[in-house]
Amino acid sequence: MKRKTLRMAVVVMMVAIAGFCAGWCLEQSSVTSSMTIAAEEKEVPVYFVETDEKKIAISFDAAWGCERTEKILDTLEKYNVKATFFLTNIWLDDYPEMAKKIATAGHEIAMHSVSHPHMSQISAEEVARELDGNYQRIVEVTGYTPELFRFPFGEYDNKSIDVVRAKGFYPIQWSIDSLDWMESKTAGDLIDRVTLGLHPGAIILCHNNGTYTAEAIDVIIPYAQQQGYQFVPVGELIYRDAYQVNRQGIQQKPETAEKTTESQMTR
């Protein structure tokens, strides 16, 4: 009877020791995972700029079509607005004369890749080729030296952002998406999305060949101007040095970033 009791005590003790070891290993594994996540913190592009000035930027991605671009340019000229056009090589090759016209009108030309791939799904070397080829083609066609880059589909990862920054370019996203590429959206839908979302430092995303884009910006631009907003190209909106981009993609001056709490910095 005593031997049986002793055996049970030993078993209980062994189970307790095993449980302690398992818990300790799990805790260490959790700590290691947390350290790994912290070490691999996600990089983000500039979604918008933190500023007290009522400055905003309107931008147009060009990857398909051109028949509506002329009307967009006419509308921008009507309100004396300079915009930023993110051009792909597949668009530049089809519409070089329109690209020249955009540059001649005084708009900012920016990069949007050679072939509009999913940048997070290709290697760093391929990302570099997309950037280099796009840069060279823009210079050849328009004579403009681009400094900004927007990821196709808005998709990015640390690798692709690192390549963009290593080449001295600024990765740019947006804070207001007009959704003008969606055929189901009316001009009214686009107008509501943009005007209701306006804020200082905003970067507005449109496309050069959206069905109702020209019609919508003919309302959006004067409305924003009446609210005291000034339109500038993205390159004039962003800070060029001495800045920090927080986890929400807000580009901040260093003195502002220092005052931002950890909770505010978390996406």
C-alpha positions as a Markdown table, in Angstrom:
| # | Residue | x | y | z |
|---|---|---|---|---|
| 1 | Met | 0.0 | 0.0 | 0.0 |
| 2 | Lys | 2.9 | 2.3 | 0.9 |
| 3 | Arg | 4.6 | 1.5 | -2.4 |
| 4 | Lys | 1.4 | 2.3 | -4.3 |
| 5 | Thr | 1.1 | 5.6 | -2.5 |
| 6 | Leu | 4.8 | 6.4 | -3.1 |
| 7 | Arg | 4.4 | 5.5 | -6.8 |
| 8 | Met | 1.4 | 7.9 | -7.1 |
| 9 | Ala | 3.3 | 10.7 | -5.5 |
| 10 | Val | 6.2 | 10.2 | -7.9 |
| 11 | Val | 3.8 | 10.3 | -10.9 |
| 12 | Val | 2.1 | 13.5 | -9.6 |
| 13 | Met | 5.4 | 15.1 | -9.1 |
| 14 | Met | 6.6 | 14.1 | -12.6 |
| 15 | Val | 3.4 | 15.5 | -14.2 |
| 16 | Ala | 3.8 | 18.8 | -12.3 |
| 17 | Ile | 7.4 | 19.1 | -13.4 |
| 18 | Ala | 6.4 | 18.3 | -17.0 |
| 19 | Gly | 3.7 | 21.0 | -16.8 |
| 20 | Phe | 6.1 | 23.5 | -15.5 |
| 21 | Cys | 8.6 | 22.8 | -18.2 |
| 22 | Ala | 5.9 | 23.0 | -20.9 |
| 23 | Gly | 4.7 | 26.3 | -19.6 |
| 24 | Trp | 8.2 | 27.7 | -19.4 |
| 25 | Cys | 8.9 | 26.6 | -23.0 |
| 26 | Leu | 5.7 | 28.1 | -24.2 |
| 27 | Glu | 6.4 | 31.4 | -22.4 |
| 28 | Gln | 9.9 | 31.5 | -23.9 |
| 29 | Ser | 8.5 | 30.7 | -27.3 |
| 30 | Ser | 6.0 | 33.5 | -26.9 |
| 31 | Val | 8.7 | 35.9 | -25.9 |
| 32 | Thr | 10.8 | 34.9 | -28.9 |
| 33 | Ser | 7.9 | 35.3 | -31.3 |
| 34 | Ser | 7.2 | 38.8 | -29.9 |
| 35 | Met | 10.8 | 39.7 | -30.3 |
| 36 | Thr | 10.7 | 38.4 | -33.9 |
| 37 | Ile | 7.5 | 40.4 | -34.7 |
| 38 | Ala | 9.1 | 43.5 | -33.2 |
| 39 | Ala | 12.2 | 43.0 | -35.2 |
| 40 | Glu | 10.1 | 42.6 | -38.4 |
| 41 | Glu | 7.9 | 45.6 | -37.8 |
| 42 | Lys | 6.0 | 46.5 | -40.9 |
| 43 | Glu | 7.3 | 49.5 | -42.9 |
| 44 | Val | 4.6 | 51.8 | -44.4 |
| 45 | Pro | 4.6 | 54.4 | -47.2 |
| 46 | Val | 3.3 | 58.0 | -46.7 |
| 47 | Tyr | -0.5 | 57.9 | -46.6 |
| 48 | Phe | -0.8 | 61.5 | -45.7 |
| 49 | Val | 1.1 | 64.4 | -44.2 |
| 50 | Glu | 0.5 | 65.8 | -40.7 |
| 51 | Thr | 0.2 | 69.6 | -41.1 |
| 52 | Asp | -1.7 | 72.5 | -39.7 |
| 53 | Glu | -1.9 | 74.0 | -43.2 |
| 54 | Lys | -5.0 | 73.3 | -45.3 |
| 55 | Lys | -2.9 | 71.8 | -48.1 |
| 56 | Ile | -4.0 | 68.7 | -50.1 |
| 57 | Ala | -2.8 | 66.8 | -53.2 |
| 58 | Ile | -4.8 | 65.1 | -55.9 |
| 59 | Ser | -3.2 | 62.3 | -57.8 |
| 60 | Phe | -3.9 | 60.2 | -60.9 |
| 61 | Asp | -2.6 | 56.7 | -61.6 |
| 62 | Ala | -2.2 | 55.8 | -65.2 |
| 63 | Ala | -2.1 | 52.1 | -66.2 |
| 64 | Trp | -4.9 | 51.9 | -68.8 |
| 65 | Gly | -6.7 | 54.1 | -71.3 |
| 66 | Cys | -6.4 | 57.7 | -72.2 |
| 67 | Glu | -9.6 | 59.0 | -73.8 |
| 68 | Arg | -10.7 | 60.8 | -70.7 |
| 69 | Thr | -7.3 | 62.3 | -69.7 |
| 70 | Glu | -7.7 | 65.4 | -71.8 |
| 71 | Lys | -10.9 | 66.4 | -70.0 |
| 72 | Ile | -9.1 | 65.9 | -66.7 |
| 73 | Leu | -6.3 | 68.2 | -67.7 |
| 74 | Asp | -8.8 | 70.8 | -68.9 |
| 75 | Thr | -10.6 | 70.7 | -65.5 |
| 76 | Leu | -7.3 | 71.0 | -63.6 |
| 77 | Glu | -6.3 | 74.0 | -65.7 |
| 78 | Lys | -9.8 | 75.5 | -65.2 |
| 79 | Tyr | -9.2 | 75.7 | -61.4 |
| 80 | Asn | -5.4 | 76.3 | -61.7 |
| 81 | Val | -4.6 | 73.1 | -59.9 |
| 82 | Lys | -1.3 | 71.2 | -60.3 |
| 83 | Ala | -1.6 | 67.4 | -59.7 |
| 84 | Thr | 0.6 | 64.4 | -59.6 |
| 85 | Phe | 0.4 | 61.7 | -62.2 |
| 86 | Phe | 1.8 | 58.2 | -61.4 |
| 87 | Leu | 2.7 | 56.7 | -64.8 |
| 88 | Thr | 3.5 | 53.1 | -65.7 |
| 89 | Asn | 5.6 | 52.1 | -68.7 |
| 90 | Ile | 2.7 | 50.1 | -70.2 |
| 91 | Trp | 0.8 | 53.4 | -70.3 |
| 92 | Leu | 3.7 | 55.5 | -71.4 |
| 93 | Asp | 4.4 | 53.2 | -74.3 |
| 94 | Asp | 0.9 | 53.6 | -75.6 |
| 95 | Tyr | 0.4 | 57.3 | -74.9 |
| 96 | Pro | 3.8 | 59.1 | -75.0 |
| 97 | Glu | 2.3 | 62.3 | -76.4 |
| 98 | Met | -0.2 | 62.6 | -73.6 |
| 99 | Ala | 2.5 | 62.0 | -71.1 |
| 100 | Lys | 4.5 | 64.9 | -72.6 |
| 101 | Lys | 1.3 | 67.0 | -72.5 |
| 102 | Ile | 0.9 | 66.3 | -68.8 |
| 103 | Ala | 4.5 | 67.3 | -68.1 |
| 104 | Thr | 4.3 | 70.4 | -70.3 |
| 105 | Ala | 1.1 | 71.5 | -68.4 |
| 106 | Gly | 3.3 | 71.7 | -65.3 |
| 107 | His | 2.0 | 68.6 | -63.4 |
| 108 | Glu | 4.3 | 66.4 | -61.4 |
| 109 | Ile | 5.2 | 63.1 | -62.9 |
| 110 | Ala | 5.8 | 60.1 | -60.6 |
| 111 | Met | 6.6 | 56.4 | -61.0 |
| 112 | His | 4.1 | 53.6 | -60.9 |
| 113 | Ser | 6.3 | 50.7 | -62.2 |
| 114 | Val | 7.0 | 49.2 | -65.6 |
| 115 | Ser | 4.4 | 46.5 | -65.8 |
| 116 | His | 2.0 | 47.1 | -62.8 |
| 117 | Pro | 2.9 | 43.9 | -60.9 |
| 118 | His | 2.1 | 42.8 | -57.4 |
| 119 | Met | 5.3 | 44.1 | -55.8 |
| 120 | Ser | 5.0 | 42.1 | -52.6 |
| 121 | Gln | 5.0 | 38.9 | -54.7 |
| 122 | Ile | 8.3 | 39.5 | -56.6 |
| 123 | Ser | 11.9 | 39.6 | -55.5 |
| 124 | Ala | 13.9 | 42.6 | -54.5 |
| 125 | Glu | 15.9 | 42.4 | -57.7 |
| 126 | Glu | 12.6 | 42.4 | -59.7 |
| 127 | Val | 11.3 | 45.4 | -57.7 |
| 128 | Ala | 14.5 | 47.3 | -58.5 |
| 129 | Arg | 14.1 | 46.5 | -62.2 |
| 130 | Glu | 10.5 | 47.8 | -62.1 |
| 131 | Leu | 11.7 | 51.0 | -60.6 |
| 132 | Asp | 14.8 | 51.6 | -62.8 |
| 133 | Gly | 12.9 | 50.8 | -66.0 |
| 134 | Asn | 10.0 | 53.1 | -65.0 |
| 135 | Tyr | 12.4 | 55.9 | -64.0 |
| 136 | Gln | 14.3 | 55.7 | -67.3 |
| 137 | Arg | 11.2 | 55.6 | -69.4 |
| 138 | Ile | 9.6 | 58.7 | -67.7 |
| 139 | Val | 12.8 | 60.6 | -68.3 |
| 140 | Glu | 13.1 | 59.5 | -71.9 |
| 141 | Val | 9.4 | 60.4 | -72.7 |
| 142 | Thr | 8.8 | 63.5 | -70.7 |
| 143 | Gly | 12.2 | 64.8 | -69.6 |
| 144 | Tyr | 10.9 | 64.9 | -66.0 |
| 145 | Thr | 13.0 | 63.5 | -63.2 |
| 146 | Pro | 10.6 | 61.6 | -60.9 |
| 147 | Glu | 11.1 | 61.2 | -57.2 |
| 148 | Leu | 7.9 | 59.6 | -56.0 |
| 149 | Phe | 6.7 | 56.0 | -56.4 |
| 150 | Arg | 3.3 | 54.5 | -55.8 |
| 151 | Phe | 2.9 | 50.7 | -55.5 |
| 152 | Pro | 0.6 | 49.1 | -58.1 |
| 153 | Phe | -2.7 | 47.9 | -56.4 |
| 154 | Gly | -1.4 | 49.7 | -53.3 |
| 155 | Glu | 0.4 | 46.5 | -52.3 |
| 156 | Tyr | 3.8 | 46.5 | -50.6 |
| 157 | Asp | 6.0 | 44.8 | -48.1 |
| 158 | Asn | 9.1 | 45.7 | -46.2 |
| 159 | Lys | 11.3 | 44.4 | -49.0 |
| 160 | Ser | 9.7 | 46.5 | -51.7 |
| 161 | Ile | 9.7 | 49.7 | -49.5 |
| 162 | Asp | 13.3 | 49.1 | -48.6 |
| 163 | Val | 14.2 | 49.0 | -52.3 |
| 164 | Val | 12.3 | 52.2 | -53.0 |
| 165 | Arg | 13.9 | 54.1 | -50.2 |
| 166 | Ala | 17.4 | 52.7 | -50.9 |
| 167 | Lys | 17.1 | 54.2 | -54.4 |
| 168 | Gly | 16.3 | 57.6 | -52.9 |
| 169 | Phe | 12.6 | 57.6 | -53.9 |
| 170 | Tyr | 9.6 | 58.4 | -51.7 |
| 171 | Pro | 6.9 | 55.6 | -51.4 |
| 172 | Ile | 3.5 | 57.3 | -51.6 |
| 173 | Gln | 0.1 | 55.8 | -50.8 |
| 174 | Trp | -3.2 | 57.8 | -50.3 |
| 175 | Ser | -5.6 | 58.7 | -47.5 |
| 176 | Ile | -8.7 | 59.3 | -49.7 |
| 177 | Asp | -9.6 | 56.8 | -52.4 |
| 178 | Ser | -12.2 | 58.1 | -54.9 |
| 179 | Leu | -12.9 | 54.5 | -56.1 |
| 180 | Asp | -13.2 | 56.0 | -59.6 |
| 181 | Trp | -12.0 | 52.8 | -61.2 |
| 182 | Met | -15.2 | 51.0 | -60.1 |
| 183 | Glu | -17.8 | 51.0 | -62.8 |
| 184 | Ser | -20.6 | 50.8 | -60.2 |
| 185 | Lys | -19.7 | 54.2 | -58.8 |
| 186 | Thr | -21.4 | 57.3 | -60.1 |
| 187 | Ala | -20.0 | 60.8 | -60.2 |
| 188 | Gly | -22.0 | 61.6 | -57.1 |
| 189 | Asp | -20.4 | 58.6 | -55.3 |
| 190 | Leu | -17.0 | 59.9 | -56.1 |
| 191 | Ile | -17.8 | 63.4 | -55.0 |
| 192 | Asp | -19.2 | 62.3 | -51.7 |
| 193 | Arg | -16.3 | 60.0 | -50.9 |
| 194 | Val | -13.7 | 62.7 | -51.5 |
| 195 | Thr | -15.5 | 65.8 | -50.1 |
| 196 | Leu | -16.6 | 64.0 | -46.9 |
| 197 | Gly | -13.1 | 62.7 | -46.3 |
| 198 | Leu | -11.2 | 66.0 | -46.8 |
| 199 | His | -8.5 | 66.8 | -44.2 |
| 200 | Pro | -5.3 | 68.8 | -44.1 |
| 201 | Gly | -2.4 | 66.9 | -45.6 |
| 202 | Ala | -4.7 | 64.5 | -47.6 |
| 203 | Ile | -3.5 | 62.6 | -50.7 |
| 204 | Ile | -6.4 | 61.9 | -53.0 |
| 205 | Leu | -6.3 | 58.9 | -55.3 |
| 206 | Cys | -7.9 | 59.0 | -58.7 |
| 207 | His | -7.2 | 57.5 | -62.1 |
| 208 | Asn | -6.6 | 59.2 | -65.4 |
| 209 | Asn | -9.3 | 57.2 | -67.3 |
| 210 | Gly | -12.0 | 56.8 | -64.7 |
| 211 | Thr | -15.5 | 57.0 | -66.3 |
| 212 | Tyr | -16.7 | 59.9 | -64.1 |
| 213 | Thr | -13.4 | 61.2 | -62.8 |
| 214 | Ala | -13.4 | 64.5 | -64.8 |
| 215 | Glu | -17.0 | 65.1 | -63.9 |
| 216 | Ala | -16.4 | 64.5 | -60.3 |
| 217 | Ile | -13.3 | 66.6 | -59.9 |
| 218 | Asp | -15.1 | 69.5 | -61.6 |
| 219 | Val | -17.2 | 69.6 | -58.3 |
| 220 | Ile | -14.6 | 68.3 | -55.8 |
| 221 | Ile | -11.9 | 70.9 | -56.6 |
| 222 | Pro | -14.1 | 74.1 | -56.3 |
| 223 | Tyr | -15.7 | 72.7 | -53.2 |
| 224 | Ala | -12.4 | 72.0 | -51.5 |
| 225 | Gln | -11.1 | 75.5 | -52.5 |
| 226 | Gln | -14.2 | 77.1 | -51.1 |
| 227 | Gln | -13.4 | 75.3 | -47.8 |
| 228 | Gly | -10.0 | 76.9 | -47.8 |
| 229 | Tyr | -7.9 | 74.0 | -49.1 |
| 230 | Gln | -5.0 | 74.6 | -51.5 |
| 231 | Phe | -4.1 | 71.9 | -54.0 |
| 232 | Val | -0.4 | 71.2 | -54.4 |
| 233 | Pro | 1.5 | 68.3 | -56.1 |
| 234 | Val | 2.3 | 65.4 | -53.7 |
| 235 | Gly | 6.0 | 66.3 | -54.0 |
| 236 | Glu | 5.3 | 69.8 | -52.5 |
| 237 | Leu | 3.0 | 68.4 | -49.8 |
| 238 | Ile | 5.4 | 65.9 | -48.2 |
| 239 | Tyr | 8.4 | 66.7 | -46.1 |
| 240 | Arg | 11.7 | 65.9 | -47.9 |
| 241 | Asp | 14.0 | 65.5 | -44.9 |
| 242 | Ala | 13.9 | 65.4 | -41.1 |
| 243 | Tyr | 10.6 | 63.5 | -40.9 |
| 244 | Gln | 9.2 | 60.2 | -39.5 |
| 245 | Val | 6.4 | 58.0 | -40.9 |
| 246 | Asn | 4.5 | 56.4 | -38.1 |
| 247 | Arg | 2.7 | 53.1 | -38.2 |
| 248 | Gln | -0.5 | 54.7 | -39.6 |
| 249 | Gly | 1.5 | 56.0 | -42.5 |
| 250 | Ile | 1.3 | 59.6 | -41.3 |
| 251 | Gln | 4.4 | 61.6 | -42.3 |
| 252 | Gln | 5.4 | 63.7 | -39.3 |
| 253 | Lys | 8.1 | 66.2 | -38.4 |
| 254 | Pro | 10.4 | 64.8 | -35.7 |
| 255 | Glu | 9.2 | 67.1 | -33.0 |
| 256 | Thr | 5.6 | 66.0 | -33.6 |
| 257 | Ala | 6.6 | 62.3 | -33.7 |
| 258 | Glu | 8.3 | 62.5 | -30.3 |
| 259 | Lys | 5.0 | 63.6 | -28.8 |
| 260 | Thr | 3.0 | 60.8 | -30.3 |
| 261 | Thr | 2.1 | 58.1 | -27.8 |
| 262 | Glu | 2.6 | 54.4 | -28.5 |
| 263 | Ser | -1.2 | 53.9 | -28.7 |
| 264 | Gln | -1.5 | 56.5 | -31.4 |
| 265 | Met | 1.4 | 54.9 | -33.3 |
| 266 | Thr | -0.2 | 51.5 | -33.5 |
| 267 | Arg | -2.1 | 50.6 | -36.6 |
